[in-house]
Amino acid sequence: MLSSLILIAIVVSFTGITYLSLMDDFESQRNAQHQRYAKEVEGLIDQVSINLHQLAGLIPFLEGMDKSLLSGNKEYVTQAFDPYWSPLQLNKGIELLRFYDSSNQQLAGWGTSQPNTYDALMSAWVHEVNAQEKPMSHLSCPTSCMQFAVAPLLVEGNNVGVIVIGTPLVDVILGFKDISGADIALLVREKGDLPESNKVKIANWDVTLAAHSREMNITVLDEVAANYPDLESLEEGILVSWHDRHLQIKPLFLERMAVSEDGARFMVVTDIHLHDPHHSQLDPAKHDNRRGRAHIL
């Protein structure tokens, strides 16, 4: 009898140790995967920055741009560059472009920007680049995240001013999905003094979705926010059931965003194929009864 009890205790202990070991391995694999995600997003943002700086270096060589920039005449710069703006929007995804002279005065600009959204930032960048004659890169997320290249304008070996080019992180979102297979959303903290936008809002987190993977079901984030209204509580990530899928919802923290006051962050939604008995259950029907039918994009 005693030997049987000892055998049972050994089997139970071995099973428990094996389970804990498997769970530790599972957690380690998920953490390593999340670290890879961060590196992939950082790499994609860096590539966007490189492409913008390459474009900034080519613009002074476009036909008619050298003479107009050397003249420092606003009307000449506008006339010379205007034919190139639409192709850059359509083919390169450029959303904002500004030319400044060597005295930090704006010569010409294209692309819409909400009042006071980027103007003060760009002014500071232009002053610094004109003073140091060195290019800079910036990621800014007051209402939607934009990657900027700020570079000296060199014409015939002379520095005639500064060019600022901005593009949204759409390519980063699409590129991440292609590389990792996981869905990603870019959350931007709402600010009361900014105009209302038509972006999707997640009220419980007080954020708007600046961009997200095309395949992402935003209802998942909305339901998670209903159960975890404190966004900071998701720092370690959670596992949830959504219909017949097991998903990990976890913020992706980037160093370049951590130093920003914009409060922007990425949220990654990953399919988990290993069943975890401790994950949360999201019952769409129950939440629909409590909160009304969720809006599915």
Secondary structure, 3 states (H helix, E strand, C coil): CHHHHHHHHHHHHHHHHHHHHHHHHHHHHHHHHHHHHHHHHHHHHHHHHHHHHHHHHHHHHCCCHHHHHHHCCHHHHHHHHHHHHHHHHHHHCCCEEEEEECCCCEEEEECCCCCCCCHHHHHHHHHHHHHHCCCEEEEECCCCCEEEEEEEEEECCEEEEEEEEEEECHHHHHHHHHHHCCEEEEEEECCCCCCCCCCCEEHHHCEEEEEECCCCCHHHHHHHHHHCCCHHHHCCCEEEEECCEEEEEEEECCHHHHCCCCCCEEEEEEECCCCCCCCEECCHHHHHHHHCCCCCC
